[in-house]
Amino acid sequence: MNILATTPPSKSGTCADCSENGILAVSCGNFVLLISVYRRKLVGELHGHRKAVLHVRFHRALAIKHLLATASADGTIKIWDTDLKREIRTIQHNQTIIACFFSNLHPHILLIMGNDSNLYGWDLTLDKKHESLQLLYSGDVSLQGNICSVEKTCSDVLLLGLSSGVIVAFSVFGSPQVQKSFHQHSYPVRCISSCSEKIDRQSDYFYSASDDGLICCWNTNDAAPYFMFSLRDKISFKFPMENYRMKCISLHRMLIALSSFCKPILVDISSKGSTFISYKEISVVHRNPIMSMLVLQQSLISIAMDGCIALWDANSLSFQSWILKGLIGFPLSFSLAKYLECPLVIGYSNGSMGFVDSRECYNIQKLPNIQTTKRLNFLHREEAVCDICYIPYSMGCSPNYLAMITTQGQLVFGKIQFNSPDEDDVLQDKFGFQRICSIFPKRGGKRTSGIKFQLCWTVAYQKEHETSSDNENILSLLPTNEVIVMESDDSGRVSKASLWYLKMNHSTKQLEWQYRTCLLQELNKLLSTQHEALTPVVYQVHSIACSSDGRFVAMACDFQYCFIWDMTKMEVIFSTKIAKLHLLSFPQWRHISQTAQGSFKDEKIPLALSCTDGRVGLLCFEHEFHSTNKNIDPTNSIIWCQVSFKSIVSLFTMEESTIQVGVALRNGSIQIWLPMKEKTPCKILPGHRELCLKLEWSCIYPSFIVSVGRDKILRLWDIQRWSLS
């Protein structure tokens, strides 16, 4: 299993820490991602907090560097073993936690600072809360201002940056505890960074930064700054200087990132003066502001708001490589390519798109590089891509066209752009998206609350034959120009389905979307002419599925009727009645080389279905069923499998006519069923923590599937590596 995309870091601030072993811990909502810096891949997740994780901190002691402390907005503090990926200890605190640190002098004690300015020590060797959690320091700094930043030095001296510009310091285990104040800033102290190296044993050095751009270097034994300088005097920056991200590399070298900058600034200090490396000479890698910076030996790590993590050289600040790229927004939908040259396309909640090279995608041992775009410029405010669908692939047709629909109902047609590779340019995008045309099927572009949209291509039964040149007419490159737009509620029930098609406007020489018909109205019209007195009027559509070549469309109606259309003739070729019918799914074929007119002509066509009582079945129908087998009940030939939950079904037909059915359950797990061989599921994939929203099989490699769930995670599976246990 590979996690391709997940929830992004918090926009208000990302907490992260890196162990000396090269394991990076990054908070993502209410869980923590563990990332190997040297292997450049995601190695695990830590789940257990109910609310957002606000602080993460690794232990620095030699034998227990794998221990991680996390503090959440729900007031819980947890200790984790990152090697075993499991929780060791937990405690509930009554105050909002603003910082936590492992003590350097007493490695078995975790220091916890609450918003009441009280410092507690949690003795990890004791079990009972009233014995293990002790008040170490009670100090009221509210008269001097609110706490804006917290830091701890190597000697366990706690530093509090206040909104008044004052810095308060005290020794945690000192006797008696003496509080010191440092007065130089006139604006809130937003960031404090301590220096890991010591000039002498009696003092610690640290940097502080305030909103006016003043940066000071302090010795904990002196009331006056060791030296100071103004950042405004060094760089021409016209915007407010706030939300500093500052990291001390050594006493004479530090790293600064501003909220409006997408690049760090390296500061070199010689004696009591300072010289800057111009920020214009530093590589611009991130497309979003840097939210956190860390130091690992001779390297620097930067984490941007979009979740991209970069590795820098600490000496020259030159970009080295991406540790992880692609955690931008959270995934709403995806579309798998039917051709190896085309990428896996991901739509994110912030209106951007992601592309994953198919060659990298199926290397399950390595996290593939996700190329992310900026927010698509044709999207409106708070609009994002809701569903994406590649056009059906056939021989002689271009495979890189796709349709997408947004959360506000905007229907878009475009193509994947391929850029020539340039090894010298690390920022060059390999893939891109070009919009060709778009329209709002819902007037005014307003989205109805609770409505979700889905797409599927189908073969046009009245495809327009254009007379323009093939070089100008995109329709000549497409196997079909018609798409079904489905609107569904939160329960997944389809409330409306309509047909739209692409047409060339000869006056403007541009493609346009045109409305054709409503499927429900068309179905009732066909039933009244083809099946008189056999079927009552259909009122609701619960599920729609299209075959991989777009020729056949199956509809589940009124929780009991199943109708299959031949879209090339626009007629119902098959119908049956199944109690509690809920969802339908056609197979995704590995080799799609037949034309729409010749597909499945003399073969039985498999169709997977699920019922509201938890049953999953496989039905194989014949193309000419109504003309030759009217007296045969097709429900008698259904192969059934009982499942405990309502399910979303997707299936894939491999070589040698082996059919695999993937069933996504409400508890987030995915079951694989071989209806031709077994009566029960053969594999269980315990992946998502919530309902799986979309599940697709790969047409390139039949053992790979991709899923996205309500837990905001996109996963790639190799089912050959999973067993029933």
Salt bridges, closest charged atoms under 4 A:
ASP17 OD1 - ARG60 NH2 2.82
GLU20 OE1 - LYS65 NZ 2.54
GLU45 OE1 - HIS47 NE2 2.51
GLU45 OE1 - ARG689 NH1 3.76
GLU45 OE2 - ARG715 NH2 3.72
ASP81 OD2 - HIS66 NE2 3.86
GLU87 OE1 - LYS78 NZ 3.35
GLU131 OE2 - HIS130 NE2 3.70
ASP156 OD1 - LYS152 NZ 3.28
ASP204 OD1 - LYS198 NZ 2.47
ASP211 OD2 - ARG190 NE 3.09
ASP268 OD1 - ARG253 NE 2.71
GLU341 OE2 - ARG359 NH2 2.49
ASP357 OD1 - ARG359 NH1 3.67
ASP357 OD2 - LYS430 NZ 2.47
ASP387 OD1 - LYS694 NZ 3.01
ASP429 OD2 - ARG287 NH2 2.87
GLU466 OE1 - HIS506 NE2 3.01
GLU482 OE2 - ARG516 NE 2.40
GLU487 OE1 - LYS442 NZ 3.90
ASP489 OD2 - ARG493 NH2 3.69
ASP566 OD2 - ARG551 NH2 2.82
ASP566 OD2 - HIS623 NE2 3.46
ASP613 OD2 - ARG615 NE 2.90
GLU624 OE2 - HIS623 ND1 3.25
GLU655 OE2 - ARG590 NH1 3.35
GLU655 OE2 - HIS591 NE2 3.65
GLU696 OE2 - LYS694 NZ 3.48
ASP711 OD1 - HIS688 ND1 3.16
ASP718 OD2 - ARG721 NE 3.32
